[in-house]
Amino acid sequence: APRLFELIETLRRKTGAPRPDRVLIDGELNAAVWQQPRLGLLGWHRNHLVLGLPLMMGLSTRQLGAVIAHEFGHLRGAHGKLGQWIYRTRRSWYLLLVARERASLGADIALAFFFRPFFPRFNARAFVLSRQQEYEADRAAHRIVGAPAAGEGLQAIEVQSRYLQEEFWPALWRRAASAPSPAAERPYRLLRDAMPASLSHAKANSWLADGLKRLSDVDDTHPSLRDRLAFAEVKPGLPRAAETSAAQALLGSALKEWIARLDARWREQVGRSWSERHRYANGQRHLIAELRNESATGPIDADDHLLWSRAARLLDGDAAGESVLRALVEQRPDS
């Protein structure tokens, strides 16, 4: 994929980040950099850049460039190394907390002498540092690609994430009710057109509005979408889908190969879960048949009616489950 590597190299030079040793494509709506020390504590890190194919399908080349520039902004400041150090240190202190719970009283007093003053302060400062790193990486993306492209990309990702979570994957998994295996499924082939189209979905504006209402959380080092747009000085607004996605522009004829590879990998990974869901769906189908026959002779128990609604939702989606619930409300308005 020469055009992809040309873009990566251009952004790398402009950010001053080290060259990635490996570029990986996976099936997630995400991008990331991480650093792996070859010599342990002595360093000599191997740099990895991971790009999700759905992300590339849903963004324009310029918007994807802003995402990559953000990730290189982390590499430039060695945020990957520092982040891994923070992760290892926090994990060590967590294991110490577990040890305190299992230790004798005398040992616990000794551990508490170190634990209580240090860990809360370290945790607070690590969080602030990580949050600041996100803004610094955003600043690099704004300088190199432009704040508008970065802001559009952030908002597109917000909408597309909700689309995948609430529409695409649930609809795909409902097919397990009738198909015993996922052999015929090609989710990433569908996503090639579905990702750009999600920005025109009937719920797109409400999904974006929900994302803009969300506040920065003390459990997440990433600032909220609203804060990141304010930092970029970009006015919120649903972006238009790119006429040519970054995946099409940068992968070219290799895109079909990547889609086929990820589809095959997905089918292999979900095969067992799909079969289990198919068996469960058959049981739910029998449950619905029994309850429908029972309801023909008179009102059924309200709890059974709720089970019927849940089964209908699993098999046929939210509208089917809602229809059953409406029937329950009509029969039992006091329930």
C-alpha positions as CSV (number, residue, x, y, z in Angstrom):
1,A,0.0,0.0,0.0
2,P,2.5,2.7,-1.2
3,R,0.1,5.6,-0.8
4,L,-0.6,4.7,2.8
5,F,3.1,4.6,3.6
6,E,3.7,7.9,1.8
7,L,1.1,9.5,4.1
8,I,2.5,7.9,7.2
9,E,6.1,9.0,6.3
10,T,4.9,12.6,5.5
11,L,3.1,12.9,8.8
12,R,6.0,11.3,10.7
13,R,8.5,13.8,9.4
14,K,6.2,16.7,10.2
15,T,5.7,15.6,13.7
16,G,9.3,14.6,14.3
17,A,8.2,11.2,15.5
18,P,10.3,8.0,15.2
19,R,9.6,5.8,12.2
20,P,7.1,3.0,13.0
21,D,8.8,-0.5,12.8
22,R,5.5,-2.1,12.1
23,V,2.2,-0.9,10.6
24,L,-0.8,-3.2,11.4
25,I,-4.4,-3.2,10.2
26,D,-7.1,-4.7,12.4
27,G,-10.8,-4.8,12.4
28,E,-11.5,-2.0,15.0
29,L,-12.8,1.5,14.7
30,N,-9.6,2.8,16.3
31,A,-6.0,3.8,15.8
32,A,-3.1,3.5,18.3
33,V,0.6,3.5,18.7
34,W,2.4,1.4,21.2
35,Q,6.1,0.8,22.0
36,Q,7.7,-2.5,22.9
37,P,11.1,-2.4,24.6
38,R,13.4,-4.9,23.0
39,L,15.9,-4.9,26.0
40,G,13.4,-4.6,28.9
41,L,14.5,-1.8,31.2
42,L,17.3,-0.8,28.9
43,G,14.8,0.3,26.3
44,W,15.5,0.3,22.5
45,H,11.8,0.4,21.7
46,R,10.0,-1.1,18.7
47,N,7.3,1.2,17.5
48,H,3.9,-0.1,16.3
49,L,1.2,1.8,14.5
50,V,-2.2,0.1,14.4
51,L,-5.0,1.3,12.0
52,G,-8.5,-0.1,12.1
53,L,-10.0,-0.8,8.7
54,P,-13.5,0.4,9.7
55,L,-11.8,3.7,10.7
56,M,-10.2,4.0,7.3
57,M,-13.5,3.2,5.6
58,G,-15.4,5.8,7.6
59,L,-13.0,8.8,7.3
60,S,-11.5,10.8,4.4
61,T,-7.8,10.7,3.8
62,R,-7.4,14.1,5.5
63,Q,-9.4,13.1,8.6
64,L,-7.4,9.9,8.9
65,G,-4.3,11.9,8.6
66,A,-5.3,13.9,11.6
67,V,-5.8,10.7,13.6
68,I,-2.4,9.4,12.6
69,A,-0.8,12.8,13.4
70,H,-2.4,12.6,16.8
71,E,-0.9,9.2,17.4
72,F,2.5,10.3,16.2
73,G,2.2,13.2,18.6
74,H,2.3,10.6,21.3
75,L,5.3,8.9,19.8
76,R,7.1,12.2,19.4
77,G,6.8,12.9,23.1
78,A,7.6,9.2,23.9
79,H,4.1,9.0,25.5
80,G,4.0,5.3,24.7
81,K,7.1,4.6,26.8
82,L,5.8,6.8,29.6
83,G,2.3,5.4,29.4
84,Q,3.7,1.8,29.6
85,W,5.8,2.8,32.6
86,I,2.7,4.3,34.3
87,Y,0.7,1.2,33.5
88,R,3.3,-1.1,35.0
89,T,3.7,1.0,38.1
90,R,0.0,1.3,38.7
91,R,-0.3,-2.5,38.3
92,S,2.5,-3.0,40.8
93,W,0.7,-0.9,43.3
94,Y,-2.6,-2.7,42.6
95,L,-0.9,-6.0,43.3
96,L,0.4,-4.5,46.5
97,L,-3.2,-3.6,47.4
98,V,-4.2,-7.2,46.9
99,A,-1.2,-8.3,49.0
100,R,-2.4,-6.0,51.8
101,E,-5.8,-7.6,51.9
102,R,-4.1,-11.1,52.3
103,A,-1.3,-10.0,54.6
104,S,-1.1,-10.4,58.4
105,L,-1.8,-7.4,60.6
106,G,1.8,-6.6,61.2
107,A,2.7,-6.9,57.5
108,D,-0.3,-4.8,56.6
109,I,0.8,-2.0,58.8
110,A,4.2,-2.0,57.2
111,L,2.7,-1.9,53.7
112,A,0.2,0.8,54.6
113,F,3.1,3.0,55.7
114,F,4.2,3.2,52.0
115,F,0.9,2.6,50.3
116,R,-1.5,5.2,51.8
117,P,0.6,8.3,51.2
118,F,2.0,7.4,47.8
119,F,-0.6,5.6,45.6
120,P,-3.4,8.2,45.7
121,R,-1.0,11.0,44.8
122,F,0.7,9.0,42.1
123,N,-2.6,8.0,40.6
124,A,-3.8,11.6,40.5
125,R,-0.7,12.9,38.9
126,A,-0.5,10.1,36.4
127,F,-4.1,10.9,35.3
128,V,-3.3,14.6,34.8
129,L,-0.2,13.8,32.8
130,S,-2.1,11.4,30.6
131,R,-4.9,13.9,30.0
132,Q,-2.3,16.6,29.1
133,Q,-0.7,14.3,26.6
134,E,-3.9,13.9,24.8
135,Y,-4.2,17.7,24.3
136,E,-0.6,17.8,23.2
137,A,-1.2,15.1,20.6
138,D,-4.3,17.0,19.4
139,R,-2.2,20.1,19.0
140,A,0.2,18.2,16.7
141,A,-2.7,17.1,14.6
142,H,-4.1,20.6,14.3
143,R,-0.8,22.0,13.3
144,I,0.0,19.5,10.6
145,V,-3.4,18.6,9.1
146,G,-5.7,21.4,10.4
147,A,-8.2,21.7,13.2
148,P,-11.3,21.4,11.0
149,A,-10.2,18.0,9.6
150,A,-9.4,16.8,13.1
151,G,-12.7,18.0,14.5
152,E,-14.7,16.5,11.6
153,G,-12.9,13.2,12.1
154,L,-13.7,13.1,15.9
155,Q,-17.4,13.7,15.2
156,A,-17.5,11.2,12.5
157,I,-15.9,8.6,14.8
158,E,-18.5,9.4,17.5
159,V,-21.4,8.8,15.2
160,Q,-19.9,5.7,13.5
161,S,-19.1,4.2,16.9
162,R,-22.7,4.4,17.9
163,Y,-23.9,3.1,14.6
164,L,-21.7,0.0,15.0
165,Q,-22.7,-0.6,18.6
166,E,-26.5,0.0,18.2
167,E,-27.3,-0.9,14.6
168,F,-24.7,-2.8,12.5
169,W,-23.4,-5.5,14.9
170,P,-26.7,-6.2,16.6
171,A,-28.4,-6.6,13.2
172,L,-25.6,-8.9,12.1
173,W,-25.8,-11.1,15.2
174,R,-29.5,-11.5,14.9
175,R,-28.9,-13.5,11.8
176,A,-27.5,-16.2,14.1
177,A,-31.1,-17.0,15.0
178,S,-31.7,-18.5,11.6
179,A,-28.2,-19.4,10.4
180,P,-26.3,-22.2,12.2
181,S,-22.9,-20.8,11.2
182,P,-21.4,-17.5,10.1
183,A,-20.0,-19.0,6.9
184,A,-22.0,-16.7,4.6
185,E,-21.4,-13.5,6.6
186,R,-19.1,-10.8,5.2
187,P,-19.3,-8.0,7.8
188,Y,-16.3,-6.0,6.5
189,R,-17.5,-6.1,2.9
190,L,-20.8,-4.6,4.2
191,L,-18.9,-1.9,6.2
192,R,-17.1,-0.6,3.1
193,D,-20.4,1.2,2.2
194,A,-22.0,1.2,5.6
195,M,-19.4,3.3,7.4
196,P,-19.7,6.4,5.1
197,A,-23.5,5.9,5.0
198,S,-23.8,5.9,8.8
199,L,-23.3,9.7,8.7
200,S,-26.6,10.0,6.9
201,H,-28.4,7.6,9.3
202,A,-31.7,8.8,10.8
203,K,-30.2,8.7,14.3
204,A,-26.9,10.4,13.3
205,N,-27.8,13.8,14.7
206,S,-29.0,12.4,18.0
207,W,-25.9,10.2,18.4
208,L,-23.7,13.3,17.9
209,A,-25.8,15.3,20.3
210,D,-25.4,12.6,22.9
211,G,-21.7,12.6,22.4
212,L,-21.5,16.4,22.8
213,K,-23.4,16.2,26.1
214,R,-20.9,13.8,27.6
215,L,-18.5,15.4,30.1
216,S,-14.9,14.5,30.6
217,D,-14.8,11.6,33.1
218,V,-12.2,11.0,35.8
219,D,-12.1,7.4,34.7
220,D,-10.9,8.2,31.2
221,T,-7.7,10.1,30.3
222,H,-9.2,11.1,27.0
223,P,-11.0,14.5,27.1
224,S,-14.7,14.5,26.1
225,L,-15.7,15.2,22.5
226,R,-17.0,18.6,23.5
227,D,-13.7,19.6,25.2
228,R,-11.6,18.4,22.2
229,L,-13.7,20.4,19.8
230,A,-13.4,23.5,22.0
231,F,-9.7,23.0,22.2
232,A,-9.6,22.8,18.4
233,E,-11.9,25.9,18.2
234,V,-14.2,23.9,15.8
235,K,-18.0,24.4,15.9
236,P,-19.9,21.1,16.3
237,G,-21.8,19.8,13.3
238,L,-22.4,16.5,11.6
239,P,-19.8,16.0,8.9
240,R,-20.5,14.8,5.5
241,A,-19.3,11.4,4.3
242,A,-16.2,11.5,2.2
243,E,-16.7,10.8,-1.5
244,T,-13.7,8.6,-1.5
245,S,-12.8,6.9,1.8
246,A,-9.3,6.8,3.1
247,A,-9.4,3.0,2.7
248,Q,-10.2,3.3,-1.0
249,A,-7.7,6.1,-1.6
250,L,-4.8,4.6,0.4
251,L,-5.2,0.8,0.0
252,G,-6.4,0.9,-3.6
253,S,-6.8,-2.5,-5.2
254,A,-5.5,-4.2,-2.0
255,L,-8.6,-3.1,-0.1
256,K,-10.5,-6.2,-1.4
257,E,-7.8,-8.4,-0.1
258,W,-7.9,-6.8,3.3
259,I,-11.7,-7.0,3.5
260,A,-11.5,-10.7,2.6
261,R,-8.7,-11.3,5.2
262,L,-10.6,-9.6,8.0
263,D,-13.9,-11.3,7.1
264,A,-12.2,-14.7,7.2
265,R,-10.6,-13.9,10.5
266,W,-13.9,-12.7,12.0
267,R,-15.7,-15.8,11.0
268,E,-13.0,-17.9,12.6
269,Q,-13.1,-16.0,15.8
270,V,-16.9,-15.9,16.2
271,G,-17.7,-19.4,15.0
272,R,-18.3,-20.9,18.4
273,S,-20.2,-17.9,19.8
274,W,-22.3,-17.9,16.7
275,S,-23.3,-21.5,17.1
276,E,-24.1,-21.1,20.8
277,R,-26.3,-18.1,19.9
278,H,-28.1,-20.1,17.3
279,R,-28.9,-22.8,19.8
280,Y,-30.1,-20.3,22.3
281,A,-32.2,-18.5,19.6
282,N,-33.9,-21.9,18.8
283,G,-34.8,-22.2,22.4
284,Q,-36.2,-18.7,22.4
285,R,-38.2,-19.4,19.3
286,H,-39.8,-22.4,21.0
287,L,-40.6,-20.2,24.0
288,I,-42.4,-17.7,21.8
289,A,-44.4,-20.5,20.2
290,E,-45.5,-21.9,23.6
291,L,-46.4,-18.4,24.9
292,R,-48.3,-17.5,21.8
293,N,-50.4,-20.7,22.0
294,E,-51.0,-20.1,25.7
295,S,-52.0,-16.5,25.1
296,A,-54.6,-17.7,22.6
297,T,-56.6,-19.1,25.5
298,G,-56.4,-16.1,27.7
299,P,-54.0,-13.5,29.3
300,I,-50.6,-15.0,30.3
301,D,-48.5,-14.1,33.3
302,A,-46.9,-10.6,33.1
303,D,-43.4,-12.1,33.8
304,D,-43.9,-14.6,30.9
305,H,-45.0,-11.7,28.7
306,L,-41.7,-9.9,29.5
307,L,-39.8,-13.1,28.6
308,W,-41.7,-13.1,25.3
309,S,-40.7,-9.5,24.6
310,R,-37.0,-10.2,25.3
311,A,-37.0,-13.3,23.0
312,A,-38.8,-11.3,20.3
313,R,-36.2,-8.5,20.6
314,L,-33.3,-11.0,20.3
315,L,-34.8,-12.7,17.2
316,D,-36.3,-9.8,15.3
317,G,-35.0,-6.5,16.9
318,D,-36.3,-3.7,19.0
319,A,-39.5,-3.1,17.1
320,A,-40.6,-6.7,17.6
321,G,-39.9,-6.6,21.3
322,E,-41.7,-3.3,21.6
323,S,-44.8,-4.7,19.9
324,V,-45.0,-7.5,22.5
325,L,-44.6,-5.0,25.3
326,R,-47.4,-2.8,23.9
327,A,-49.7,-5.9,24.0
328,L,-48.8,-6.4,27.6
329,V,-49.6,-2.8,28.5
330,E,-53.0,-3.1,26.8
331,Q,-53.8,-6.3,28.7
332,R,-52.4,-5.1,32.0
333,P,-52.5,-1.3,32.2
334,D,-51.9,-1.4,35.9
335,S,-48.7,-3.5,35.6
